[in-house]
């Protein structure tokens, strides 16, 4: 069976189960926490030798997990889907964000942005996308020299100085080719 299909089905099942038990926010927090820890646990989770110990390791990774999330992890382990756990959690997080109208914004800046700027960008993003909530991922990259790169879902606004310099460079190169 297709790994993406498995992840989508399990992710959707967790979303529906958490909604049924009214603990969506807690499950979302648990999923985000476990997803951030999975890279360090990945080798251990793939090991067939540690099969009996995986349940304990996952419960220790997210010690205050809500009962729905704990039962879901038990189901994943019982069906031997732990190798796909990362994709399942990503699928659940994506489904949760879609259901709760949450938008991810990735902002790349040359220097750390102020809180006022982030609040203004959040208001603009809410207005333009109609989102109820906005999650920012702020990256600092001094190579862009100045300005910012603002990405919302599949849209990108590149107002960096580096891009403007590269655009000028291309213009000069094409003009130089015409002269010669």
Secondary structure by P-SEA (a helix, b strand, c coil): ccaaaaaaaaaaaaaaaaaaacaaaaaaaaaaaaaaacccccccccccccccaaaaaaaaacccccaaaaaaaaaaaaaccccaaaaaaaaaaaaaaaaabbbbbbbbbcccccaaaaaaaaaaaaaaccccbbbbbbbbbccccbbbbbbcccbbbbccaaaaaaaaaaaaaaaaaaac
